[in-house]
Amino acid sequence: SSGINAEYGYVLKGEEPSTNYQLHSLCIDIGELLGKKGLLEEFTDYWDLATSFELNVIQRMYKHANRAALCMFKFKPQNWMLESTMSNIRLIESHRPKTETINGNDQNI
C-alpha cells in the first residue's frame, strides 16, 4: 500500500510515530483501513497481515505485531514473501535506536 510506503519514508529518516505528527497520523489511518477488514484472524490476504505486522513494529507495539505474525503463517506463505516482509522489518530496525525507554523499562524487539 502507498500508506505503508509513505511511512517508510519517515522511518528511514529516523522518525518515530511518538515524535512525528505526520507519521503518527499515517499509522492511525492505515490502522483504521486495516481494521475495516475485520479481526486479524479473519484477514484473507497475507499482504494485509504483513502490513499490519510492519505497522505495529513501526509503532513499537510488539504484542500486536506478534499476533499479526502468527496469523501470517496460516497462509503458509512462500519463502520470498517472508523474506520480503522480514527485509522490511530489518530496514525499520536499522534506522532507529534498538531500545526505547517506556515507563522506565527498555523495550526490545
Order of alpha helices (4+ residues) and beta strands (2+ residues): alpha-alpha-alpha-alpha-alpha-beta-beta
